[in-house]
Amino acid sequence: MTRATKIVATLGPASSDPAVLERLLRAGVDVVRLNFSHGKAQDHIDRATLVRAVAAKVGKPVALMADLQGPKIRVGKFADGKVMLEAGAAFILDAQRTEPGDLQGVGLDYKELPRDVRPGDTLLLNDGLIKLTVEAVRGEQVHTRVVLGGELSNNKGINKAGGGLTAPALTAKDMEDIKTAVSFQCEYLAVSFPKNATDMEMARSLANVAGEAFRHRPAMIAKIERSEAIPNLESILKASDGIMVARGDLAVEVGNAAVPALQKRMIKLARELDKVVITATQMMESMILAPVPTRAEVSDVANAVLDGTDAVMLSAETAAGRYPVETVEQMAQIAEEAERAEDVMLDADFKNKRFGRIDQSIAMGALFTAHHLGCKAILALTESGSTALWMSRHRILVPIYGLTSQVQSERRMTLYRNVRPLLMPKLADRDEALAKAESLLVELGVLKPGDTYAITCGEPMGYPGGTNMLKVCQVG
């Protein structure tokens, strides 16, 4: 595989058939997302089992990402399933209403809305397609005026322009879903709507406790989709293993025009803090129904790649679209083309940079040496995957191979940009391990006689965080 940027694909009705899933993995999917907003616990367990089986058949490591639903900030149901709201009409959002909605108003799944809004606030429904202005709050009723009308159907989402909804990031359902996710040992756990680092710390604690029985601790991904998260971005990143630029809800809260600059800022900061970053939402939306993407979608994916994102994500395109495999193929092709245009600025990256850890310094030394020597590959012998992660934070045209004896680390590295994870036996002897690593890459056709490569490892072997050696070798 020559592509550095990874692809996350959501599993759903269009992609749950084993034959389709196999084609998706062969087309380039690196991480499979299980969306806990839909389905029951057993559905996710069954799909996780399916992914593991198909990945084993294909012979490639694939990570599982469990995406928690988060708070249901939604309207209730309508008597006829939907209504058509006209601009200028009055409309009531009623937290106490139990009967189905109509043209006059509708109930709420989110009961705290009357406490979160005041006259003059703007509410955006159905991803911003419908706009309401709050005129008054009377008890449990929020009286609004329709500014931008349209069709409003059952259970559509509610956002407040500028943010300010108090719903907690973790619901009772999320806490149960965490237990399900760690039971099948998901590599990544995505938390919806975190506002601050505390939300992520709580999610991590719950996941770690739930995972004790399985000796498993998933990596935590914070989905940045609330305006309140933006001022806390650095602290959220430090409390997480990565972030998702969740552009849908975020755009509704901060405005569409603000999202591209925020996306660039988030990707840059994540890389600076040695965290992974996924760019998501509507990347290839038109391919839900069409066999080819729009030119704008091609540019969108390419720009995320050029910004340095670790992964680009597909949602409904692979979960429910007509062309799931074709969508992945197109996305992979776009990413490869964009990567060819990348500039390598390693010397500038390292200028005035200080490293406090030996293993991190070795990782940076390997990058610098491989770049200037023109090495064919960088081999990182790593137990936890940290060395490969640090290397992947910098743009380099030399492919990085993360060699580990830990299946969990192998799968986790599938999300790291420009890292190809490989499983190899755990060897206590350094020279034996180095020889095995070289032979493995020769067998795969990555290295051939005469090729130069850089390799890092720790001595003594087999201890996480122990990388302390860099060697430059030539294949004999």
C-alpha positions as CSV (number, residue, x, y, z in Angstrom):
1,M,0.0,0.0,0.0
2,T,1.4,3.4,-1.0
3,R,-1.3,5.5,0.5
4,A,-0.4,7.2,3.8
5,T,-3.8,8.6,4.8
6,K,-6.1,6.0,6.4
7,I,-9.8,5.4,5.6
8,V,-12.5,5.0,8.3
9,A,-15.7,3.4,7.0
10,T,-19.0,3.1,8.9
11,L,-20.7,-0.3,8.9
12,G,-24.4,-0.5,8.2
13,P,-27.1,-2.2,6.1
14,A,-25.2,-1.5,2.9
15,S,-21.9,-3.0,4.1
16,S,-22.8,-5.8,6.6
17,D,-22.8,-8.6,4.0
18,P,-19.5,-10.5,4.4
19,A,-18.8,-10.3,0.7
20,V,-19.3,-6.5,0.6
21,L,-17.2,-6.0,3.7
22,E,-14.4,-8.1,2.2
23,R,-14.5,-5.8,-0.9
24,L,-14.4,-2.7,1.3
25,L,-11.3,-3.9,3.2
26,R,-9.6,-4.9,0.0
27,A,-10.5,-1.4,-1.5
28,G,-8.6,0.3,1.4
29,V,-10.6,0.5,4.6
30,D,-8.3,0.6,7.6
31,V,-10.7,1.2,10.5
32,V,-14.4,0.1,10.7
33,R,-16.7,2.4,12.6
34,L,-19.7,0.9,14.6
35,N,-22.3,3.6,15.1
36,F,-24.0,3.1,18.4
37,S,-26.7,5.6,17.5
38,H,-28.4,2.7,15.7
39,G,-28.9,-1.0,16.6
40,K,-28.8,-3.0,19.8
41,A,-25.8,-4.3,21.8
42,Q,-25.9,-7.7,20.2
43,D,-26.0,-6.1,16.7
44,H,-22.7,-4.4,17.4
45,I,-21.2,-7.6,18.9
46,D,-22.2,-9.5,15.8
47,R,-20.7,-6.9,13.5
48,A,-17.5,-6.7,15.4
49,T,-17.2,-10.5,15.2
50,L,-17.8,-10.3,11.4
51,V,-15.1,-7.6,11.0
52,R,-12.6,-9.6,12.8
53,A,-13.4,-12.7,10.7
54,V,-13.3,-10.9,7.4
55,A,-10.1,-9.0,8.3
56,A,-8.4,-12.3,9.1
57,K,-9.6,-13.7,5.7
58,V,-8.2,-10.7,3.9
59,G,-5.0,-10.9,5.9
60,K,-4.8,-7.2,7.0
61,P,-5.0,-5.6,10.4
62,V,-8.2,-3.6,10.8
63,A,-9.2,-1.5,13.9
64,L,-12.7,-1.2,15.3
65,M,-14.0,2.2,16.4
66,A,-17.1,2.2,18.6
67,D,-18.9,5.6,18.2
68,L,-21.1,6.4,21.2
69,Q,-24.5,8.1,20.5
70,G,-24.2,10.8,23.1
71,P,-27.1,12.9,24.3
72,K,-30.4,12.7,22.3
73,I,-30.9,16.5,21.7
74,R,-33.9,15.9,19.4
75,V,-37.6,16.7,18.8
76,G,-40.1,13.9,19.4
77,K,-42.4,12.2,16.9
78,F,-45.2,13.6,14.7
79,A,-48.7,12.2,14.1
80,D,-48.0,11.9,10.4
81,G,-44.3,11.4,10.7
82,K,-43.5,14.9,9.5
83,V,-44.8,18.4,9.1
84,M,-44.0,21.3,6.7
85,L,-43.1,24.4,8.6
86,E,-43.7,27.8,6.9
87,A,-41.6,30.9,7.6
88,G,-43.4,33.2,10.0
89,A,-45.4,30.5,11.7
90,A,-45.5,30.0,15.4
91,F,-44.2,26.6,16.7
92,I,-43.9,25.2,20.2
93,L,-41.3,22.9,21.5
94,D,-42.9,21.3,24.6
95,A,-40.9,19.2,27.0
96,Q,-44.1,17.9,28.7
97,R,-45.9,16.9,25.5
98,T,-46.6,13.2,25.2
99,E,-49.0,13.1,22.2
100,P,-47.5,13.1,18.7
101,G,-46.6,16.5,17.2
102,D,-48.4,18.6,14.6
103,L,-48.1,22.0,12.8
104,Q,-48.5,23.8,16.2
105,G,-45.8,22.0,18.1
106,V,-44.0,18.8,19.1
107,G,-42.6,17.1,22.1
108,L,-38.9,16.8,23.0
109,D,-36.5,14.0,23.7
110,Y,-34.3,16.6,25.4
111,K,-36.3,17.7,28.4
112,E,-33.8,20.4,29.5
113,L,-34.3,22.7,26.5
114,P,-36.6,25.2,28.4
115,R,-33.8,25.8,30.9
116,D,-31.1,26.2,28.2
117,V,-32.7,28.9,26.1
118,R,-34.0,32.4,26.4
119,P,-35.9,34.9,24.2
120,G,-33.8,35.9,21.2
121,D,-31.9,32.6,20.9
122,T,-31.7,30.8,17.6
123,L,-32.5,27.1,17.4
124,L,-31.3,25.1,14.4
125,L,-33.1,21.8,13.6
126,N,-32.3,19.0,11.1
127,D,-28.7,20.0,10.7
128,G,-29.5,23.7,10.3
129,L,-32.1,23.3,7.5
130,I,-34.8,24.7,9.7
131,K,-34.2,27.9,11.8
132,L,-36.4,29.0,14.8
133,T,-36.2,32.1,16.9
134,V,-37.1,31.7,20.6
135,E,-39.8,34.3,21.5
136,A,-40.7,33.1,25.0
137,V,-40.2,30.3,27.5
138,R,-43.3,29.4,29.5
139,G,-42.8,26.6,31.9
140,E,-41.9,23.6,29.9
141,Q,-42.8,25.2,26.6
142,V,-40.4,27.0,24.3
143,H,-42.4,29.3,22.0
144,T,-40.7,30.0,18.7
145,R,-41.2,31.7,15.4
146,V,-40.1,29.9,12.2
147,V,-37.4,31.9,10.4
148,L,-36.4,29.3,7.8
149,G,-39.0,26.7,7.1
150,G,-39.1,23.2,5.6
151,E,-39.9,19.6,6.3
152,L,-39.4,18.5,9.9
153,S,-39.7,14.8,10.6
154,N,-39.5,12.5,13.6
155,N,-36.5,12.8,16.0
156,K,-34.6,15.4,14.1
157,G,-31.7,17.0,16.0
158,I,-31.7,20.4,17.8
159,N,-28.7,22.7,18.0
160,K,-28.4,26.1,19.6
161,A,-26.5,28.7,17.5
162,G,-23.4,29.5,19.5
163,G,-23.8,26.5,21.7
164,G,-24.9,26.5,25.3
165,L,-27.0,23.3,25.6
166,T,-26.2,21.6,29.0
167,A,-26.7,18.0,28.0
168,P,-23.9,15.8,29.5
169,A,-21.5,14.1,27.0
170,L,-22.2,10.7,28.5
171,T,-25.7,9.3,29.0
172,A,-26.9,6.2,30.8
173,K,-27.1,4.5,27.4
174,D,-23.5,5.5,26.6
175,M,-22.3,3.9,29.8
176,E,-23.9,0.6,28.9
177,D,-22.5,0.9,25.4
178,I,-19.0,1.4,26.7
179,K,-19.3,-2.0,28.4
180,T,-20.5,-3.6,25.1
181,A,-17.6,-1.9,23.2
182,V,-14.9,-3.1,25.5
183,S,-16.4,-6.6,25.5
184,F,-15.3,-7.0,21.9
185,Q,-12.2,-5.0,22.5
186,C,-12.7,-2.1,20.3
187,E,-9.4,-0.3,19.5
188,Y,-11.0,3.1,19.6
189,L,-13.9,4.6,21.5
190,A,-15.3,7.8,20.1
191,V,-17.1,10.1,22.6
192,S,-19.8,12.4,21.2
193,F,-20.3,16.0,22.2
194,P,-17.5,16.4,24.9
195,K,-17.3,20.0,26.1
196,N,-14.1,19.7,28.1
197,A,-11.2,17.5,29.3
198,T,-13.3,16.3,32.2
199,D,-15.8,14.6,29.8
200,M,-13.0,12.7,28.2
201,E,-11.4,11.8,31.5
202,M,-14.7,10.4,32.8
203,A,-15.2,8.4,29.6
204,R,-11.7,6.9,29.8
205,S,-12.2,6.0,33.5
206,L,-15.5,4.2,32.7
207,A,-13.8,2.4,29.7
208,N,-10.8,1.3,31.8
209,V,-13.0,0.0,34.6
210,A,-15.3,-1.9,32.1
211,G,-12.2,-3.2,30.3
212,E,-10.5,-4.7,33.4
213,A,-12.2,-8.0,32.9
214,F,-10.8,-8.2,29.4
215,R,-7.4,-6.6,30.2
216,H,-8.3,-4.0,27.6
217,R,-8.0,-0.2,27.4
218,P,-9.3,1.4,24.3
219,A,-7.8,4.6,22.9
220,M,-10.2,7.6,23.3
221,I,-11.3,9.8,20.4
222,A,-13.0,13.1,21.2
223,K,-15.6,14.2,18.6
224,I,-15.3,17.9,18.3
225,E,-18.9,19.0,17.5
226,R,-19.8,21.6,20.2
227,S,-18.8,25.2,20.1
228,E,-17.9,25.0,23.8
229,A,-15.2,22.4,22.9
230,I,-13.3,24.9,20.8
231,P,-11.8,27.1,23.6
232,N,-11.0,23.8,25.4
233,L,-9.4,22.1,22.4
234,E,-5.9,21.8,23.8
235,S,-7.0,20.3,27.1
236,I,-9.4,18.0,25.4
237,L,-6.6,16.7,23.1
238,K,-4.3,16.2,26.1
239,A,-7.0,14.1,27.8
240,S,-7.6,12.0,24.6
241,D,-5.7,9.9,22.2
242,G,-7.1,11.7,19.3
243,I,-10.0,13.8,17.9
244,M,-12.5,13.6,15.2
245,V,-13.3,16.8,13.3
246,A,-17.1,16.1,13.4
247,R,-18.1,18.9,10.9
248,G,-21.9,18.3,10.9
249,D,-23.0,19.4,14.4
250,L,-20.0,21.7,14.7
251,A,-21.0,23.6,11.5
252,V,-24.5,24.0,12.8
253,E,-23.3,25.5,16.1
254,V,-20.4,27.7,14.8
255,G,-21.6,28.4,11.2
256,N,-20.5,26.7,8.0
257,A,-18.0,29.4,7.2
258,A,-16.0,28.9,10.4
259,V,-15.4,25.2,9.9
260,P,-12.6,25.0,7.3
261,A,-10.3,27.2,9.4
262,L,-11.2,25.3,12.5
263,Q,-10.5,22.0,10.7
264,K,-7.0,23.2,9.8
265,R,-6.3,24.4,13.3
266,M,-7.5,21.1,14.9
267,I,-5.4,19.0,12.5
268,K,-2.3,21.1,13.2
269,L,-2.7,21.1,17.0
270,A,-3.4,17.4,17.1
271,R,-0.2,16.6,15.2
272,E,1.8,19.0,17.4
273,L,0.5,17.2,20.5
274,D,1.2,13.7,19.1
275,K,-2.4,12.8,18.8
276,V,-4.3,11.2,15.9
277,V,-7.0,13.1,14.0
278,I,-9.9,12.0,11.8
279,T,-11.8,14.3,9.4
280,A,-15.4,13.4,9.1
281,T,-18.9,14.3,7.8
282,Q,-20.2,14.6,4.3
283,M,-16.8,13.9,2.7
284,M,-18.3,11.9,-0.2
285,E,-22.0,12.6,0.5
286,S,-23.2,12.6,-3.1
287,M,-22.0,9.0,-3.5
288,I,-24.8,7.8,-1.2
289,L,-26.8,7.9,-4.5
290,A,-24.3,8.6,-7.3
291,P,-21.4,6.4,-8.6
292,V,-18.9,9.3,-8.7
293,P,-18.2,12.2,-6.3
294,T,-18.6,15.9,-7.0
295,R,-15.6,18.0,-7.8
296,A,-16.1,19.8,-4.5
297,E,-16.0,16.6,-2.6
298,V,-12.8,15.6,-4.3
299,S,-11.3,18.9,-3.3
300,D,-12.6,18.5,0.3
301,V,-10.9,15.1,0.8
302,A,-7.7,16.2,-0.9
303,N,-7.5,19.3,1.3
304,A,-7.9,17.3,4.5
305,V,-5.1,15.0,3.3
306,L,-2.9,18.1,2.5
307,D,-3.7,19.5,6.0
308,G,-2.2,16.3,7.4
309,T,-5.2,14.4,8.8
310,D,-4.5,10.8,9.8
311,A,-7.7,9.6,8.4
312,V,-10.8,10.6,6.3
313,M,-14.1,9.1,7.3
314,L,-17.2,7.8,5.5
315,S,-20.6,7.6,7.3
316,A,-23.8,7.0,5.4
317,E,-21.8,6.6,2.2
318,T,-20.7,3.1,3.3
319,A,-23.4,2.4,5.9
320,A,-26.5,3.0,3.7
321,G,-25.2,4.1,0.3
322,R,-25.7,2.5,-3.1
323,Y,-22.0,2.5,-3.9
324,P,-20.0,1.7,-0.7
325,V,-17.0,-0.1,-2.4
326,E,-16.8,2.5,-5.2
327,T,-16.8,5.3,-2.6
328,V,-13.8,3.8,-0.8
329,E,-12.0,3.2,-4.1
330,Q,-12.5,6.9,-5.1
331,M,-11.4,8.2,-1.6
332,A,-8.2,6.1,-1.7
333,Q,-7.4,7.4,-5.2
334,I,-8.0,11.0,-4.2
335,A,-5.8,10.6,-1.1
336,E,-2.9,9.1,-3.1
337,E,-3.0,11.9,-5.6
338,A,-3.0,14.5,-2.9
339,E,-0.1,12.9,-1.1
340,R,2.0,13.2,-4.2
341,A,1.8,17.0,-3.9
342,E,3.0,17.1,-0.3
343,D,6.0,19.1,0.8
344,V,8.4,17.6,3.3
345,M,9.6,20.2,5.8
346,L,11.4,18.0,8.3
347,D,14.2,20.4,8.9
348,A,11.8,23.2,9.7
349,D,9.8,20.8,11.9
350,F,12.8,20.1,14.1
351,K,14.1,23.6,14.3
352,N,14.2,24.8,18.0
353,K,12.4,21.5,19.0
354,R,13.3,19.9,22.3
355,F,12.8,16.3,23.2
356,G,12.5,15.2,26.9
357,R,12.4,11.5,26.2
358,I,15.0,9.2,24.8
359,D,12.5,7.1,22.8
360,Q,11.0,10.2,21.3
361,S,14.4,11.6,20.3
362,I,15.3,8.2,18.7
363,A,12.0,8.4,16.7
364,M,12.8,11.9,15.4
365,G,16.4,10.9,14.7
366,A,15.2,8.0,12.5
367,L,13.0,10.4,10.5
368,F,15.8,12.9,9.9
369,T,18.3,10.2,9.0
370,A,15.9,8.3,6.7
371,H,14.9,11.5,4.9
372,H,18.4,12.7,4.2
373,L,19.9,9.3,3.4
374,G,17.0,8.5,1.0
375,C,16.1,5.3,2.9
376,K,13.6,2.9,1.4
377,A,11.8,2.4,4.7
378,I,11.8,3.1,8.4
379,L,11.2,0.1,10.7
380,A,10.1,0.7,14.2
381,L,10.1,-2.3,16.6
382,T,7.5,-1.2,19.1
383,E,5.4,-2.9,21.8
384,S,2.9,-0.1,22.4
385,G,3.1,1.6,19.0
386,S,4.2,5.0,20.5
387,T,7.4,5.2,18.5
388,A,5.5,4.7,15.2
389,L,3.0,7.3,16.3
390,W,5.6,10.0,17.0
391,M,7.2,9.3,13.6
392,S,3.8,9.7,11.9
393,R,3.4,13.2,13.2
394,H,5.8,14.5,10.7
395,R,5.5,14.5,6.9
396,I,8.0,12.2,5.2
397,L,7.8,10.3,2.0
398,V,9.6,7.3,3.5
399,P,7.1,4.7,4.6
400,I,7.1,3.7,8.3
401,Y,6.6,0.1,9.3
402,G,5.4,-0.5,12.9
403,L,6.5,-4.0,13.8
404,T,5.0,-5.3,17.0
405,S,4.2,-8.6,18.8
406,Q,1.0,-7.2,20.2
407,V,-2.1,-7.7,18.2
408,Q,-3.8,-4.7,19.9
409,S,-0.9,-2.4,19.0
410,E,-0.9,-3.7,15.4
411,R,-4.6,-2.8,15.0
412,R,-4.3,0.6,16.8
413,M,-1.5,1.6,14.4
414,T,-3.9,1.2,11.4
415,L,-5.1,4.7,12.2
416,Y,-1.7,6.4,12.2
417,R,-0.8,8.3,9.0
418,N,2.0,6.7,6.9
419,V,2.4,3.7,9.3
420,R,2.0,0.2,8.0
421,P,1.6,-2.1,11.0
422,L,3.0,-5.6,10.9
423,L,2.9,-8.4,13.4
424,M,6.1,-10.2,14.2
425,P,7.2,-12.7,16.9
426,K,8.4,-11.4,20.2
427,L,12.1,-12.0,20.4
428,A,14.4,-11.4,23.4
429,D,17.6,-11.3,21.4
430,R,18.2,-7.9,19.7
431,D,20.2,-9.2,16.7
432,E,17.7,-11.9,16.1
433,A,14.8,-9.4,16.2
434,L,16.6,-7.0,13.8
435,A,17.3,-9.9,11.4
436,K,13.7,-11.1,11.6
437,A,12.4,-7.5,10.9
438,E,14.6,-7.2,7.8
439,S,13.6,-10.7,6.4
440,L,9.9,-9.9,6.9
441,L,10.2,-6.7,4.8
442,V,12.2,-8.5,2.2
443,E,9.6,-11.3,2.0
444,L,6.9,-8.6,1.5
445,G,8.9,-7.1,-1.3
446,V,9.4,-3.8,0.5
447,L,13.1,-4.2,0.7
448,K,15.5,-5.8,-1.8
449,P,19.3,-6.3,-1.8
450,G,21.2,-3.0,-1.7
451,D,18.4,-1.0,-0.2
452,T,19.1,1.1,2.8
453,Y,16.7,1.4,5.7
454,A,16.6,2.8,9.3
455,I,15.5,0.7,12.2
456,T,14.7,1.5,15.8
457,C,14.3,-0.7,18.8
458,G,14.7,-0.9,22.6
459,E,17.4,-2.7,24.5
460,P,16.6,-4.8,26.5
461,M,13.9,-5.9,24.1
462,G,10.2,-6.1,24.8
463,Y,9.5,-3.2,27.1
464,P,7.0,-0.5,26.2
465,G,8.6,3.0,26.1
466,G,12.1,1.5,25.9
467,T,13.2,2.5,22.4
468,N,16.8,3.7,22.7
469,M,18.6,2.5,19.6
470,L,18.7,3.7,15.9
471,K,20.6,1.7,13.3
472,V,21.0,2.3,9.6
473,C,21.3,-0.9,7.6
474,Q,21.7,-2.1,4.1
475,V,20.1,-5.3,2.8
476,G,22.8,-7.8,1.9
